[in-house]
Amino acid sequence: MGPRLREISFRMMIPTIITVLAICAGLTGIRLAFEGRVEMAVIMVLVAAFLDGVDGRVARLMKSSSRFGAQMDSLADIVNFGVAPALVLYAYLLNQAESFGWIAALIYVLAAALRLARFNVMDERPKAKWQSNYFVGVPAPFGAMLVLLPVYLGHLGFEPGPVFAGAAIIYTALIAFLLVSRLPVYSGKAVGRIRRDLVLPVLIAIAIYVALLMSYIWATLAVTALIYLATLPMGYRAWRRTYGRPKEAAAVSTEEQDRL
């Protein structure tokens, strides 16, 4: 008889099951995009992003974190935030630019992979003080939401022709650059508990946003992406006012480059 396998409780498996569902949603989004069902493809990518964001929190709440789950989550991030949105965009628009469109999709996927690898490396090291409130570069989930902006605009009336495809190539390369850049991006981690008098307004605002998303999906997603892009310079100015160019930030950057 071989060695006896150790039993694992179902509680420990729940976060990994959510991660697997996220991967399935992302891959299904790719299939739907190549079948021409772009709306459902975008929805599946968004569902994958939601599930990918939930699995880690579920693991912490249920005290079921594991090294295996962490590795699965990293692999799911590459699929859901890198491969899936790039191929959805390619199937919808970038393919009209032939090889140039494919190169743009490849650049985005590689940038997402590098962004996630850098995040994993930095997560294992002591962080600079400013990194408790800011990401280094645009996070991969927001990158996936941003890179699909041409799809949103296409469904709002922009003709998905060669000119629009050329502009989408430049835009895709820009989002790829933001992913791997050293731009400080406000993370919102400093927002702790919500005052009691603001709980109801916040809940109402969330309900209104969800209702708009369900009723006017393309307009809501386009406005969300544009607002997020507009906040990036604002976040950088806030970082400069608070931290300036701290020596510790430069030291972290130099050390990271040496390790990569």
N, C-alpha and C positions, 0 to 999 in steps of 0.2 A: 504494500500500500504506500502511496505517496504521502507527503507531508499534509497534515490536516490544515485546511484553509480556515483562517480566522473569520468569524462572522462579523458583518458590519450592520449596524442598526439602520433602519429605513430613514431615520432622522438625518443621518450623515449623508444619505444619498440625495435628499431633496434639492439642495443647491446645485448639484451636478445635473440632476434631471432638468432643472430650469435652464441651465447652460446648454444642454443638448437641445432643448426646445428652441432656444434662441438660434442655435446653428441651423436647425431645420427651417426656421422662419427665414433666415437670411438666404439660404440656398434656394428655398422656394421662391423668394423674391426674384432671384436671378432667372429661374425658369419662367416665371410669369412675364418678366420683361422681354425675354426672347420670343415669347408667344404673343407679344403685342398687348398684353394686359398690364399696362404701365401703372395705372392707378392702384391696382391690387399689389403690384410689385413694390411700389413705394410704401404702401401700408404695411406689407410684410417686413420691409427693412426697418420701419419705425417700430414695429412690434418686436423685432429682434433686438433693437437698441434698448427698448424698454425692459425686456426680459434680461438682457445682459447687465443692465444697471441694477436689477432687483436681486440677482442671485447672490452677489456679495453681501448685501444687506441682510438677506434671509439667513445666510451662513452665520453672520455675526449675531443676529437675534436668536438663532437656534443653537448657537455655540457648536456649530458643526463645520467650522473651517478646517481645511486640510490642504496639504501640499498638492495632492492630486487635483483637488478642485481649483486651486490657484492656477495650475498649469492648463487645465481645461479652459478656464476663463480667459487666459491669455490667447490661446488658440482661437477661441470664439470671437475675441475682439478683432483679430486679423480678418476673419471671414465677414463679420457683421459690419465693421466700420471701415474696412479696406476693400475687400474683394467685391462684396455685394453692391454697395453704392456705385463703385466704378463700373461694374458690368451693366447695372441698370442704366446708368447714364450713357454708356457706350451703345447699348441696344436701342435706346430711344433717340440719340442725337449724334454722338461722336462717330458712329460708324459712317456717317455721311462724309466725314473728312478722311476716310480710309485709314492709311497707315498713321497719319498725324493724330487722328482721334485715338487709335489704339495706343500710341506712344504716350499720349496724355493720360489715358486710363492706367497704363503701367506706372507712370511717374507717381500718380496719386496712391496706388496700392503700395509701392515701395516706400513712399513718405509715411503712410499710415503704419507700416511695419516698423520703420525706424523710430517713429514716434512712440509706439508701444514698447519697443525694446528699450529705448531711453528711459521711459517711465519705470519699467521694471528694474533697471539698474539704479536709478535714482531713489526708488522706493526702498532699496536695501541699505542706503547710506544715510548718515545724518544730514538733515536738510538745513539750508540757510533759513534765517528767521523769516524772510519775506516769502519763502515758499509755503509757509503755513496758510497764506491767504491768496496765493497766486499759483497758477499752473505755468510751466515753462512751455510756451507754444500753445496753440489751440488744441484742446483735448480731442482725441479720436472720435468720440460720439458726436461732438458738435461739428467736427470736420465732415462726417458722413451726412449730417443734416445740411451743411452749407454746400457741399459739392453737388447736391441734387437740385440746387436753385434753378438751373436751366430747365429741368423737368417741370418744376412748378410754373415757371414763366411760360413754357410752351403750352401748358394747359390753360393759361390765362389769355391766350391769343397771339403770342409770339410765333411767327411762322418757323417751324423747325427745318430751315433750309441750310444751304452751305455757309451763308454769312453768319447765321446764328451758331452753327457748329464751330466755325472758326473762333468766334467770340467765346464759346464754351471751352475750347481748348486752352485759351489764355487764362480764363477764369479757373479751370481745373488746376492748371499749373500754379496759380496764385494760392489756392487753398492748400495744395501740397506744400508750398513754401511755408505757409503759416503753421502747418503741422510740425515741421522740423525746425522752425525758427526758435530764437531765444526770447521771443516776445513775452513779457509778463502778462498773463491773462487772468483777470479776477475770477476766483473760483467760487466765491460765496461761502467758503468754509467758516468765515468769521461770523456769519449770521447764525446765532445760537437760538435761544428760545424766543418765541413770538409773544409780544405783550397781549394780555387778555383782550384788550379793546380792539386789537387788530386781527384776532383769530377769524371772526366772521367775515370781515372784508376780504381777507386772504382766501378763505374758502369760496366766497362768492366770485372772486376774480378767477380762481382756478376753474370753477364751474362754467363761467362765461367763456373762458378760453377753450375748454373742451367742447362746449356747444358750438363755438365758431369753427373749431377744427372739424367737427362732424358735419356741419352745414356748408362750410366754405373751405374745404380742405386745402385747395391750391393757393388761394389768396392768403389764408392764415399761415401756411408754411412759408410762403414767399416773404410775407411781412416779418415773420419770426426770424428768418435768415438774415434779412436786411437789417433788422434792429440789432441782431447779435453782431454783425459786421460793424455797425456804427458804434457799438459800445467798446470795440477793441482799442481805438485811440484814446477813449475816455479812461479805460482801465490803465493804459500805459501812463497817461498823465498823472493819474492818482498814485501809481507806483513811484513815479519820479518825485512827486511831492513828499511822499512818506519815506522813501528809502534812497532816493537819488540814485547814484551808481555805487552801491556799497562794495567794499573790497571783498566781502565774503561772497557776493554774487559772482564777481570775476574769478575768484578762487575756485568756486564750484564749477564754473564753466570750463576753466583750464583743466581741472582734474578730470572732468567728464570726457573732454576731448582726448586726453591722454589714454583713458581707459577704452574709448571706442576705437 
